[in-house]
Amino acid sequence: MAYAISDDCIMCGACAAECPVSAITEGDGKYVIDADTCIECGACAGTCPVGAPAQA
């Protein structure tokens, strides 16, 4: 199950920098994860200061 970013996102970009497959991009008010590209590694969740990325 791919990860998704909740509305708790503070737009810091930490998750995007850690994603090994570049599945995370800046969206409208929060970062978004492309579910088709996500490899479910959890790197984004491990680096987020507010815990916004989680398995969908």
PDB file with SEQRES, HELIX, SHEET and CRYST1 records, atoms N, CA, C and O in Angstrom:
SEQRES   1 A   56  MET ALA TYR ALA ILE SER ASP ASP CYS ILE MET CYS GLY          
SEQRES   2 A   56  ALA CYS ALA ALA GLU CYS PRO VAL SER ALA ILE THR GLU          
SEQRES   3 A   56  GLY ASP GLY LYS TYR VAL ILE ASP ALA ASP THR CYS ILE          
SEQRES   4 A   56  GLU CYS GLY ALA CYS ALA GLY THR CYS PRO VAL GLY ALA          
SEQRES   5 A   56  PRO ALA GLN ALA                                              
HELIX    1 AA1 ALA A   14  GLU A   18  1                                   5    
HELIX    2 AA2 ALA A   43  THR A   47  1                                   5    
SHEET    1 AA1 2 TYR A   3  ILE A   5  0                                        
SHEET    2 AA1 2 PRO A  53  GLN A  55 -1                                        
SHEET    1 AA2 2 ILE A  24  GLU A  26  0                                        
SHEET    2 AA2 2 TYR A  31  ILE A  33 -1                                        
CRYST1    1.000    1.000    1.000  90.00  90.00  90.00 P 1           1          
ATOM      1  N   MET A   1       0.844  -1.164   0.000  1.00  0.00           N  
ATOM      2  CA  MET A   1       0.000   0.000   0.000  1.00  0.00           C  
ATOM      3  C   MET A   1       0.904   1.247   0.000  1.00  0.00           C  
ATOM      4  O   MET A   1       1.751   1.392   0.882  1.00  0.00           O  
ATOM      5  N   ALA A   2       0.737   2.108  -0.939  1.00  0.00           N  
ATOM      6  CA  ALA A   2       1.565   3.310  -1.082  1.00  0.00           C  
ATOM      7  C   ALA A   2       1.333   4.284   0.061  1.00  0.00           C  
ATOM      8  O   ALA A   2       0.311   4.230   0.745  1.00  0.00           O  
ATOM      9  N   TYR A   3       2.284   5.162   0.253  1.00  0.00           N  
ATOM     10  CA  TYR A   3       2.169   6.206   1.265  1.00  0.00           C  
ATOM     11  C   TYR A   3       1.386   7.395   0.707  1.00  0.00           C  
ATOM     12  O   TYR A   3       1.329   7.600  -0.505  1.00  0.00           O  
ATOM     13  N   ALA A   4       0.791   8.166   1.599  1.00  0.00           N  
ATOM     14  CA  ALA A   4       0.087   9.399   1.254  1.00  0.00           C  
ATOM     15  C   ALA A   4       0.453  10.429   2.309  1.00  0.00           C  
ATOM     16  O   ALA A   4       0.826  10.069   3.425  1.00  0.00           O  
ATOM     17  N   ILE A   5       0.351  11.695   1.968  1.00  0.00           N  
ATOM     18  CA  ILE A   5       0.699  12.769   2.886  1.00  0.00           C  
ATOM     19  C   ILE A   5      -0.571  13.452   3.356  1.00  0.00           C  
ATOM     20  O   ILE A   5      -1.403  13.873   2.553  1.00  0.00           O  
ATOM     21  N   SER A   6      -0.706  13.555   4.679  1.00  0.00           N  
ATOM     22  CA  SER A   6      -1.908  14.150   5.265  1.00  0.00           C  
ATOM     23  C   SER A   6      -1.857  15.676   5.212  1.00  0.00           C  
ATOM     24  O   SER A   6      -0.862  16.271   4.798  1.00  0.00           O  
ATOM     25  N   ASP A   7      -2.943  16.282   5.639  1.00  0.00           N  
ATOM     26  CA  ASP A   7      -3.032  17.741   5.685  1.00  0.00           C  
ATOM     27  C   ASP A   7      -2.139  18.338   6.769  1.00  0.00           C  
ATOM     28  O   ASP A   7      -2.034  19.560   6.869  1.00  0.00           O  
ATOM     29  N   ASP A   8      -1.493  17.500   7.583  1.00  0.00           N  
ATOM     30  CA  ASP A   8      -0.567  17.970   8.608  1.00  0.00           C  
ATOM     31  C   ASP A   8       0.740  18.482   7.990  1.00  0.00           C  
ATOM     32  O   ASP A   8       1.556  19.087   8.687  1.00  0.00           O  
ATOM     33  N   CYS A   9       0.942  18.247   6.703  1.00  0.00           N  
ATOM     34  CA  CYS A   9       2.160  18.645   5.989  1.00  0.00           C  
ATOM     35  C   CYS A   9       2.449  20.132   6.188  1.00  0.00           C  
ATOM     36  O   CYS A   9       1.564  20.974   6.035  1.00  0.00           O  
ATOM     37  N   ILE A  10       3.713  20.447   6.534  1.00  0.00           N  
ATOM     38  CA  ILE A  10       4.121  21.837   6.725  1.00  0.00           C  
ATOM     39  C   ILE A  10       4.989  22.344   5.569  1.00  0.00           C  
ATOM     40  O   ILE A  10       5.606  23.403   5.675  1.00  0.00           O  
ATOM     41  N   MET A  11       5.037  21.593   4.472  1.00  0.00           N  
ATOM     42  CA  MET A  11       5.752  21.992   3.251  1.00  0.00           C  
ATOM     43  C   MET A  11       7.253  22.218   3.468  1.00  0.00           C  
ATOM     44  O   MET A  11       7.835  23.109   2.850  1.00  0.00           O  
ATOM     45  N   CYS A  12       7.878  21.429   4.330  1.00  0.00           N  
ATOM     46  CA  CYS A  12       9.303  21.616   4.598  1.00  0.00           C  
ATOM     47  C   CYS A  12      10.186  20.971   3.530  1.00  0.00           C  
ATOM     48  O   CYS A  12      11.331  21.384   3.344  1.00  0.00           O  
ATOM     49  N   GLY A  13       9.665  19.967   2.830  1.00  0.00           N  
ATOM     50  CA  GLY A  13      10.415  19.317   1.763  1.00  0.00           C  
ATOM     51  C   GLY A  13      11.321  18.188   2.206  1.00  0.00           C  
ATOM     52  O   GLY A  13      11.992  17.578   1.373  1.00  0.00           O  
ATOM     53  N   ALA A  14      11.359  17.896   3.486  1.00  0.00           N  
ATOM     54  CA  ALA A  14      12.228  16.830   3.989  1.00  0.00           C  
ATOM     55  C   ALA A  14      11.898  15.483   3.356  1.00  0.00           C  
ATOM     56  O   ALA A  14      12.804  14.711   3.038  1.00  0.00           O  
ATOM     57  N   CYS A  15      10.639  15.197   3.173  1.00  0.00           N  
ATOM     58  CA  CYS A  15      10.222  13.914   2.607  1.00  0.00           C  
ATOM     59  C   CYS A  15      10.666  13.779   1.152  1.00  0.00           C  
ATOM     60  O   CYS A  15      11.155  12.729   0.737  1.00  0.00           O  
ATOM     61  N   ALA A  16      10.493  14.840   0.395  1.00  0.00           N  
ATOM     62  CA  ALA A  16      10.864  14.804  -1.026  1.00  0.00           C  
ATOM     63  C   ALA A  16      12.357  14.573  -1.194  1.00  0.00           C  
ATOM     64  O   ALA A  16      12.780  13.863  -2.106  1.00  0.00           O  
ATOM     65  N   ALA A  17      13.152  15.168  -0.321  1.00  0.00           N  
ATOM     66  CA  ALA A  17      14.600  15.008  -0.391  1.00  0.00           C  
ATOM     67  C   ALA A  17      15.036  13.581  -0.084  1.00  0.00           C  
ATOM     68  O   ALA A  17      16.068  13.134  -0.583  1.00  0.00           O  
ATOM     69  N   GLU A  18      14.272  12.860   0.726  1.00  0.00           N  
ATOM     70  CA  GLU A  18      14.625  11.495   1.128  1.00  0.00           C  
ATOM     71  C   GLU A  18      14.082  10.417   0.201  1.00  0.00           C  
ATOM     72  O   GLU A  18      14.556   9.282   0.252  1.00  0.00           O  
ATOM     73  N   CYS A  19      13.113  10.728  -0.637  1.00  0.00           N  
ATOM     74  CA  CYS A  19      12.484   9.716  -1.485  1.00  0.00           C  
ATOM     75  C   CYS A  19      13.469   9.202  -2.543  1.00  0.00           C  
ATOM     76  O   CYS A  19      13.942   9.979  -3.373  1.00  0.00           O  
ATOM     77  N   PRO A  20      13.781   7.905  -2.519  1.00  0.00           N  
ATOM     78  CA  PRO A  20      14.773   7.358  -3.450  1.00  0.00           C  
ATOM     79  C   PRO A  20      14.280   7.236  -4.894  1.00  0.00           C  
ATOM     80  O   PRO A  20      15.083   7.040  -5.806  1.00  0.00           O  
ATOM     81  N   VAL A  21      12.967   7.351  -5.106  1.00  0.00           N  
ATOM     82  CA  VAL A  21      12.421   7.212  -6.460  1.00  0.00           C  
ATOM     83  C   VAL A  21      11.725   8.483  -6.944  1.00  0.00           C  
ATOM     84  O   VAL A  21      11.019   8.458  -7.952  1.00  0.00           O  
ATOM     85  N   SER A  22      11.917   9.579  -6.239  1.00  0.00           N  
ATOM     86  CA  SER A  22      11.337  10.880  -6.601  1.00  0.00           C  
ATOM     87  C   SER A  22       9.822  10.830  -6.809  1.00  0.00           C  
ATOM     88  O   SER A  22       9.296  11.414  -7.756  1.00  0.00           O  
ATOM     89  N   ALA A  23       9.135  10.130  -5.918  1.00  0.00           N  
ATOM     90  CA  ALA A  23       7.680  10.002  -6.008  1.00  0.00           C  
ATOM     91  C   ALA A  23       6.950  11.172  -5.364  1.00  0.00           C  
ATOM     92  O   ALA A  23       5.731  11.287  -5.489  1.00  0.00           O  
ATOM     93  N   ILE A  24       7.689  12.045  -4.673  1.00  0.00           N  
ATOM     94  CA  ILE A  24       7.062  13.127  -3.923  1.00  0.00           C  
ATOM     95  C   ILE A  24       7.316  14.464  -4.612  1.00  0.00           C  
ATOM     96  O   ILE A  24       8.452  14.822  -4.923  1.00  0.00           O  
ATOM     97  N   THR A  25       6.224  15.190  -4.839  1.00  0.00           N  
ATOM     98  CA  THR A  25       6.324  16.500  -5.481  1.00  0.00           C  
ATOM     99  C   THR A  25       5.511  17.516  -4.698  1.00  0.00           C  
ATOM    100  O   THR A  25       4.635  17.162  -3.910  1.00  0.00           O  
ATOM    101  N   GLU A  26       5.818  18.788  -4.930  1.00  0.00           N  
ATOM    102  CA  GLU A  26       5.103  19.861  -4.262  1.00  0.00           C  
ATOM    103  C   GLU A  26       3.715  20.000  -4.869  1.00  0.00           C  
ATOM    104  O   GLU A  26       3.563  20.144  -6.082  1.00  0.00           O  
ATOM    105  N   GLY A  27       2.713  19.955  -4.011  1.00  0.00           N  
ATOM    106  CA  GLY A  27       1.343  20.107  -4.471  1.00  0.00           C  
ATOM    107  C   GLY A  27       0.775  21.438  -4.012  1.00  0.00           C  
ATOM    108  O   GLY A  27       1.528  22.353  -3.678  1.00  0.00           O  
ATOM    109  N   ASP A  28      -0.526  21.554  -3.992  1.00  0.00           N  
ATOM    110  CA  ASP A  28      -1.205  22.779  -3.600  1.00  0.00           C  
ATOM    111  C   ASP A  28      -1.403  22.784  -2.083  1.00  0.00           C  
ATOM    112  O   ASP A  28      -2.392  22.247  -1.585  1.00  0.00           O  
ATOM    113  N   GLY A  29      -0.479  23.380  -1.359  1.00  0.00           N  
ATOM    114  CA  GLY A  29      -0.581  23.461   0.089  1.00  0.00           C  
ATOM    115  C   GLY A  29       0.053  22.322   0.851  1.00  0.00           C  
ATOM    116  O   GLY A  29       0.180  22.398   2.073  1.00  0.00           O  
ATOM    117  N   LYS A  30       0.450  21.277   0.169  1.00  0.00           N  
ATOM    118  CA  LYS A  30       1.148  20.154   0.798  1.00  0.00           C  
ATOM    119  C   LYS A  30       1.848  19.345  -0.281  1.00  0.00           C  
ATOM    120  O   LYS A  30       1.518  19.448  -1.462  1.00  0.00           O  
ATOM    121  N   TYR A  31       2.808  18.548   0.131  1.00  0.00           N  
ATOM    122  CA  TYR A  31       3.464  17.651  -0.818  1.00  0.00           C  
ATOM    123  C   TYR A  31       2.541  16.472  -1.113  1.00  0.00           C  
ATOM    124  O   TYR A  31       1.689  16.124  -0.296  1.00  0.00           O  
ATOM    125  N   VAL A  32       2.714  15.862  -2.280  1.00  0.00           N  
ATOM    126  CA  VAL A  32       1.896  14.711  -2.674  1.00  0.00           C  
ATOM    127  C   VAL A  32       2.804  13.577  -3.139  1.00  0.00           C  
ATOM    128  O   VAL A  32       3.905  13.810  -3.638  1.00  0.00           O  
ATOM    129  N   ILE A  33       2.330  12.363  -2.969  1.00  0.00           N  
ATOM    130  CA  ILE A  33       3.072  11.169  -3.360  1.00  0.00           C  
ATOM    131  C   ILE A  33       2.354  10.491  -4.514  1.00  0.00           C  
ATOM    132  O   ILE A  33       1.152  10.235  -4.439  1.00  0.00           O  
ATOM    133  N   ASP A  34       3.086  10.203  -5.577  1.00  0.00           N  
ATOM    134  CA  ASP A  34       2.544   9.461  -6.716  1.00  0.00           C  
ATOM    135  C   ASP A  34       2.503   7.983  -6.323  1.00  0.00           C  
ATOM    136  O   ASP A  34       3.541   7.331  -6.212  1.00  0.00           O  
ATOM    137  N   ALA A  35       1.311   7.474  -6.118  1.00  0.00           N  
ATOM    138  CA  ALA A  35       1.133   6.098  -5.653  1.00  0.00           C  
ATOM    139  C   ALA A  35       1.711   5.073  -6.625  1.00  0.00           C  
ATOM    140  O   ALA A  35       2.142   3.999  -6.203  1.00  0.00           O  
ATOM    141  N   ASP A  36       1.726   5.385  -7.904  1.00  0.00           N  
ATOM    142  CA  ASP A  36       2.261   4.446  -8.894  1.00  0.00           C  
ATOM    143  C   ASP A  36       3.781   4.373  -8.850  1.00  0.00           C  
ATOM    144  O   ASP A  36       4.364   3.371  -9.264  1.00  0.00           O  
ATOM    145  N   THR A  37       4.426   5.419  -8.355  1.00  0.00           N  
ATOM    146  CA  THR A  37       5.886   5.468  -8.279  1.00  0.00           C  
ATOM    147  C   THR A  37       6.395   5.023  -6.908  1.00  0.00           C  
ATOM    148  O   THR A  37       7.497   4.484  -6.806  1.00  0.00           O  
ATOM    149  N   CYS A  38       5.619   5.238  -5.871  1.00  0.00           N  
ATOM    150  CA  CYS A  38       6.001   4.922  -4.490  1.00  0.00           C  
ATOM    151  C   CYS A  38       6.363   3.433  -4.358  1.00  0.00           C  
ATOM    152  O   CYS A  38       5.629   2.558  -4.818  1.00  0.00           O  
ATOM    153  N   ILE A  39       7.517   3.170  -3.715  1.00  0.00           N  
ATOM    154  CA  ILE A  39       7.954   1.787  -3.498  1.00  0.00           C  
ATOM    155  C   ILE A  39       7.734   1.345  -2.051  1.00  0.00           C  
ATOM    156  O   ILE A  39       8.211   0.287  -1.642  1.00  0.00           O  
ATOM    157  N   GLU A  40       7.012   2.155  -1.282  1.00  0.00           N  
ATOM    158  CA  GLU A  40       6.619   1.830   0.087  1.00  0.00           C  
ATOM    159  C   GLU A  40       7.809   1.589   1.007  1.00  0.00           C  
ATOM    160  O   GLU A  40       7.751   0.717   1.875  1.00  0.00           O  
ATOM    161  N   CYS A  41       8.888   2.351   0.829  1.00  0.00           N  
ATOM    162  CA  CYS A  41      10.089   2.151   1.636  1.00  0.00           C  
ATOM    163  C   CYS A  41       9.989   2.802   3.009  1.00  0.00           C  
ATOM    164  O   CYS A  41      10.669   2.372   3.940  1.00  0.00           O  
ATOM    165  N   GLY A  42       9.157   3.828   3.155  1.00  0.00           N  
ATOM    166  CA  GLY A  42       8.988   4.504   4.431  1.00  0.00           C  
ATOM    167  C   GLY A  42      10.007   5.586   4.738  1.00  0.00           C  
ATOM    168  O   GLY A  42       9.985   6.158   5.828  1.00  0.00           O  
ATOM    169  N   ALA A  43      10.900   5.881   3.799  1.00  0.00           N  
ATOM    170  CA  ALA A  43      11.913   6.911   4.034  1.00  0.00           C  
ATOM    171  C   ALA A  43      11.270   8.266   4.326  1.00  0.00           C  
ATOM    172  O   ALA A  43      11.769   9.022   5.159  1.00  0.00           O  
ATOM    173  N   CYS A  44      10.183   8.569   3.656  1.00  0.00           N  
ATOM    174  CA  CYS A  44       9.493   9.845   3.857  1.00  0.00           C  
ATOM    175  C   CYS A  44       8.929   9.947   5.270  1.00  0.00           C  
ATOM    176  O   CYS A  44       9.045  10.987   5.919  1.00  0.00           O  
ATOM    177  N   ALA A  45       8.324   8.874   5.738  1.00  0.00           N  
ATOM    178  CA  ALA A  45       7.727   8.876   7.072  1.00  0.00           C  
ATOM    179  C   ALA A  45       8.798   9.019   8.146  1.00  0.00           C  
ATOM    180  O   ALA A  45       8.573   9.655   9.176  1.00  0.00           O  
ATOM    181  N   GLY A  46       9.952   8.432   7.905  1.00  0.00           N  
ATOM    182  CA  GLY A  46      11.027   8.484   8.884  1.00  0.00           C  
ATOM    183  C   GLY A  46      11.683   9.837   9.019  1.00  0.00           C  
ATOM    184  O   GLY A  46      12.309  10.120  10.041  1.00  0.00           O  
ATOM    185  N   THR A  47      11.556  10.677   8.016  1.00  0.00           N  
ATOM    186  CA  THR A  47      12.208  11.981   8.046  1.00  0.00           C  
ATOM    187  C   THR A  47      11.270  13.139   8.319  1.00  0.00           C  
ATOM    188  O   THR A  47      11.740  14.238   8.616  1.00  0.00           O  
ATOM    189  N   CYS A  48       9.980  12.943   8.234  1.00  0.00           N  
ATOM    190  CA  CYS A  48       9.004  14.026   8.401  1.00  0.00           C  
ATOM    191  C   CYS A  48       8.915  14.469   9.871  1.00  0.00           C  
ATOM    192  O   CYS A  48       8.689  13.643  10.756  1.00  0.00           O  
ATOM    193  N   PRO A  49       9.095  15.777  10.127  1.00  0.00           N  
ATOM    194  CA  PRO A  49       9.034  16.257  11.510  1.00  0.00           C  
ATOM    195  C   PRO A  49       7.632  16.270  12.126  1.00  0.00           C  
ATOM    196  O   PRO A  49       7.493  16.374  13.345  1.00  0.00           O  
ATOM    197  N   VAL A  50       6.591  16.164  11.289  1.00  0.00           N  
ATOM    198  CA  VAL A  50       5.224  16.195  11.819  1.00  0.00           C  
ATOM    199  C   VAL A  50       4.450  14.898  11.543  1.00  0.00           C  
ATOM    200  O   VAL A  50       3.259  14.820  11.845  1.00  0.00           O  
ATOM    201  N   GLY A  51       5.103  13.895  10.979  1.00  0.00           N  
ATOM    202  CA  GLY A  51       4.447  12.619  10.736  1.00  0.00           C  
ATOM    203  C   GLY A  51       3.359  12.628   9.685  1.00  0.00           C  
ATOM    204  O   GLY A  51       2.414  11.842   9.758  1.00  0.00           O  
ATOM    205  N   ALA A  52       3.483  13.514   8.703  1.00  0.00           N  
ATOM    206  CA  ALA A  52       2.437  13.632   7.670  1.00  0.00           C  
ATOM    207  C   ALA A  52       2.360  12.422   6.728  1.00  0.00           C  
ATOM    208  O   ALA A  52       1.252  12.002   6.396  1.00  0.00           O  
ATOM    209  N   PRO A  53       3.491  11.838   6.279  1.00  0.00           N  
ATOM    210  CA  PRO A  53       3.371  10.670   5.402  1.00  0.00           C  
ATOM    211  C   PRO A  53       2.992   9.409   6.199  1.00  0.00           C  
ATOM    212  O   PRO A  53       3.561   9.128   7.254  1.00  0.00           O  
ATOM    213  N   ALA A  54       2.030   8.671   5.670  1.00  0.00           N  
ATOM    214  CA  ALA A  54       1.614   7.416   6.276  1.00  0.00           C  
ATOM    215  C   ALA A  54       1.083   6.500   5.195  1.00  0.00           C  
ATOM    216  O   ALA A  54       0.695   6.955   4.119  1.00  0.00           O  
ATOM    217  N   GLN A  55       1.065   5.209   5.481  1.00  0.00           N  
ATOM    218  CA  GLN A  55       0.528   4.283   4.487  1.00  0.00           C  
ATOM    219  C   GLN A  55      -0.952   4.544   4.315  1.00  0.00           C  
ATOM    220  O   GLN A  55      -1.702   4.658   5.285  1.00  0.00           O  
ATOM    221  N   ALA A  56      -1.358   4.637   3.054  1.00  0.00           N  
ATOM    222  CA  ALA A  56      -2.757   4.945   2.730  1.00  0.00           C  
ATOM    223  C   ALA A  56      -3.653   3.731   2.878  1.00  0.00           C  
ATOM    224  O   ALA A  56      -4.858   3.821   2.643  1.00  0.00           O  
TER     225      ALA A  56                                                      
END                                                                             
